[in-house]
Amino acid sequence: MASIPCTTHLLFTSKPQISPSNPPIFTSQFLGIPRKLSWSTPTRLGPSNGSRATCWFRFGNRGVDAEGAGIYGSQTRDDFDRDDVEQYFNYMGMLAVEGTYDKMEALLSQNIHPVDILLMMAASEGDQPKIEELLRAGASYTVKDADGRTALERAANDEIKDLILNFSTQKA
C-alpha cells in the first residue's frame, strides 16, 4: 500500500441564518470577497492541535501494482498514436543516433499502426518491458516495414525473439 502524509484543515465561515429567505453568505479571500470578521467565526475540522495524519490509499486491485491501477499495461492498440512513436524515438536516443526523423517518418508514412511501429523499435532496441506492454496492447509482430522486416526479424538478440514468440504463444 502507498502512504501519503497529509495535513487537513478546512475553514468555513458563514453568516448565521436568521430566516429561510436569508441564505448563508460565504466569504473567501481567494475569490476577493472581503472577510467580515464581525459576523463570522472560522470553524476548523480535523485535528485542532496541528498534528499530522497519515492517509492510506489503495491503488489497483491489490494495492500496489501499476497494471492493476490502470497506469501500465491497460492500454489497447488504439491508445497509441503518432506522438507516442515520436516520444519513444526521442526517449531511446534514436534521434541522436540517426540525426533526423527520416526513419520514423518512413515507418509512419507506410500506414503501419503506431503500436506496431513501436514494437519494431522496441524489438530493435531490446526493450523488454516496452515489448511486453505493446504485445499486451495488441501489437502485431508480423507487420512488415519498408524493408520487409518484422519486429521479430528486427529483434536485438535471441532473448528478445523468444520473448516475442513466447508471449504470442501464451496469448493464443
C-alpha positions in Angstrom: 0.0 0.0 0.0 1.2 3.5 -0.7 1.1 6.1 2.1 0.9 9.8 1.5 1.4 12.0 4.6 -1.1 14.9 4.7 -2.5 17.5 7.0 -6.1 18.6 6.6 -7.6 21.8 7.9 -10.8 23.1 6.4 -12.0 26.6 7.3 -15.6 27.5 6.8 -17.1 30.9 7.5 -20.7 31.9 7.2 -23.2 34.5 8.3 -25.7 33.0 10.7 -29.0 32.3 9.1 -31.9 34.3 10.6 -34.7 33.2 8.3 -35.2 30.8 5.4 -35.3 33.7 3.0 -31.8 34.8 4.1 -29.3 32.2 2.8 -25.8 31.9 4.4 -23.1 34.1 2.9 -19.7 32.5 2.4 -16.6 34.6 2.2 -13.3 33.9 0.5 -10.0 35.8 0.4 -9.0 33.8 -2.6 -12.0 35.0 -4.6 -11.6 38.6 -3.5 -14.6 38.6 -1.2 -13.8 40.5 1.9 -13.8 38.7 5.2 -16.3 40.1 7.6 -14.9 39.1 11.0 -17.7 41.0 12.8 -20.2 38.2 12.0 -18.1 35.1 11.0 -16.3 32.7 13.1 -13.8 30.2 11.5 -14.6 26.6 12.2 -11.7 24.1 12.0 -12.4 20.5 11.1 -9.9 17.8 11.9 -7.1 17.9 14.4 -7.0 21.2 16.2 -3.6 20.7 17.8 -1.7 20.9 14.4 -1.0 17.2 14.4 -0.4 15.3 11.1 -2.4 12.4 9.8 -1.1 9.6 7.6 -3.6 8.7 4.8 -3.5 5.3 3.2 -4.7 4.8 -0.4 -5.1 1.5 -2.2 -4.2 1.7 -5.9 -5.4 -1.1 -8.2 -6.9 -4.4 -7.3 -4.1 -5.5 -4.9 -3.0 -2.1 -3.8 0.5 -1.6 -5.3 0.8 -2.8 -8.8 0.7 -0.3 -11.7 -1.1 -2.6 -14.0 -4.0 -3.0 -11.6 -4.2 0.7 -11.1 -4.5 1.2 -14.9 -1.2 3.0 -15.1 0.8 0.4 -17.0 -0.4 -2.3 -19.3 -4.0 -1.3 -19.6 -3.7 0.4 -23.0 -5.2 -1.0 -26.2 -4.0 -0.7 -29.8 -6.0 2.5 -30.3 -4.5 4.2 -27.3 -1.2 4.6 -29.1 -0.7 7.3 -31.7 1.9 9.2 -33.8 3.0 11.2 -30.7 3.9 8.0 -28.8 6.2 6.9 -31.7 8.0 10.3 -31.7 8.4 10.3 -27.9 9.8 6.8 -27.9 12.1 7.6 -30.8 13.5 10.6 -28.7 13.5 8.7 -25.4 15.6 5.8 -26.8 18.1 8.2 -28.2 17.3 7.2 -31.8 17.2 10.8 -32.9 20.6 11.4 -31.5 22.0 8.4 -33.4 20.1 9.0 -36.7 20.3 12.8 -36.7 16.9 13.1 -38.3 13.4 11.8 -38.1 13.6 10.2 -41.6 13.4 6.5 -40.4 10.5 7.3 -38.1 8.7 9.3 -40.8 9.2 6.5 -43.3 7.6 4.0 -41.0 4.7 6.4 -40.2 4.1 7.1 -43.9 3.5 3.3 -44.7 0.2 3.3 -42.9 1.5 1.0 -40.2 -0.3 1.3 -36.9 1.7 3.3 -34.3 1.6 0.4 -31.8 3.2 -1.9 -34.4 5.9 0.7 -35.2 6.7 1.0 -31.5 7.0 -2.8 -31.3 9.5 -2.8 -34.2 11.5 0.0 -32.5 11.4 -1.7 -29.0 12.5 -5.0 -30.5 15.4 -3.5 -32.3 16.5 -1.8 -29.1 15.9 -4.9 -26.9 13.5 -3.0 -24.6 11.8 -5.9 -22.8 9.3 -4.0 -20.6 8.1 -2.0 -23.6 7.8 -5.1 -25.8 5.6 -6.7 -23.1 3.5 -3.6 -22.8 3.0 -3.4 -26.6 2.2 -7.0 -27.0 -0.4 -6.8 -24.2 -1.9 -3.8 -26.0 -2.4 -5.9 -29.2 0.7 -5.1 -31.2 1.4 -7.5 -34.1 4.9 -8.8 -34.6 4.1 -9.9 -38.1 3.7 -6.4 -39.6 6.5 -5.6 -42.1 8.4 -2.4 -42.5 9.5 -0.8 -45.9 12.4 -3.3 -46.0 10.1 -6.3 -45.4 11.3 -7.0 -41.9 9.0 -7.8 -39.0 9.6 -6.9 -35.3 10.8 -10.5 -34.8 13.4 -10.1 -37.6 14.5 -6.7 -36.1 14.9 -8.2 -32.6 18.2 -7.2 -31.0 19.0 -10.7 -29.9 17.6 -14.3 -29.5 16.3 -13.5 -26.0 14.0 -10.8 -27.5 12.9 -13.1 -30.2 12.0 -15.7 -27.6 10.2 -13.1 -25.5 8.0 -12.1 -28.5 7.3 -15.7 -29.6 6.6 -16.9 -26.1 4.3 -14.0 -25.3 2.4 -14.6 -28.5 2.1 -18.3 -27.7 0.8 -17.6 -24.2 -1.8 -15.2 -25.5 -3.2 -17.7 -28.1 
